[in-house]
Amino acid sequence: MAGEIAREFRKSEADLAHAQAQAHLGSWTLDVKTSEMTWSAETYRLLKLEGMPAPPRYEMFLEHITSHHKTERLRLLTTKL
């Protein structure tokens, strides 16, 4: 049973990665206490940071998005915090 759940999880992850690559959409999570982020493979590709040795940081993310998106992201973060 655990093996079947693990297989289903891996398939779901692979399906998500494929969908993101096809749509050119990435996903990410942010730990607001540490500014550490987790990026999907497509996020790395979109930001042209594939093979980056260090874990992504929020500040790095902001440097790579347009000023319009940066303003919107900061507004949303400020609203949610």
For each residue, the residues with C-beta under 8 A, 3 or more apart:
1: 4 5
2: 5 6
3: 6 7
4: 1 7 8
5: 1 2 8 9
6: 2 3 9 10
7: 3 4 10 11
8: 4 5 11 12
9: 5 6 12 13
10: 6 7 13 14
11: 7 8 14 15
12: 8 9 15 16
13: 9 10 16 17
14: 10 11 17 18
15: 11 12 18 19
16: 12 13 19 20 27 40
17: 13 14 20 21 40 41 42
18: 14 15 21 22
19: 15 16 22 23
20: 16 17 23 24 25 26 27 40 41 42
21: 17 18 24 41 42 45
22: 18 19
23: 19 20
24: 20 21 42 46
25: 20 42
26: 20 39 40 41 42 43 44 45 46 47
27: 16 20 39 40 42 43
28: 37 38 39 40 43 56 61
29: 37 38
30: 35 36 37 58
31: 34 35 36 37
32: 35 77 81
33:
34: 31
35: 30 31 32 57 58 59
36: 30 31 55 56 57 58
37: 28 29 30 31 55 56 57 58 61
38: 28 29 55 56
39: 26 27 28 43 44 56 61
40: 16 17 20 26 27 28 43 44
41: 17 20 21 26 44 45 50
42: 17 20 21 24 25 26 27 45 46
43: 26 27 28 39 40 46 47
44: 26 39 40 41 47 49 50 52
45: 21 26 41 42 48 50
46: 24 26 42 43
47: 26 43 44 61 64
48: 45
49: 44 52 56 60 64
50: 41 44 45
51:
52: 44 49 56
53:
54: 57
55: 36 37 38
56: 28 36 37 38 39 49 52 60 61
57: 35 36 37 54 60 61
58: 30 35 36 37 61 62
59: 35 62 63
60: 49 56 57 63 64
61: 28 37 39 47 56 57 58 64 65
62: 58 59 65 70 73
63: 59 60
64: 47 49 60 61
65: 61 62 69 70 73
66: 69 70
67: 70 71
68: 71 72
69: 65 66 72 73
70: 62 65 66 67 73 74
71: 67 68 74 75
72: 68 69 75 76
73: 62 65 69 70 76 77
74: 70 71 77 78
75: 71 72 78 79
76: 72 73 79 80
77: 32 73 74 80 81
78: 74 75 81
79: 75 76
80: 76 77
81: 32 77 78
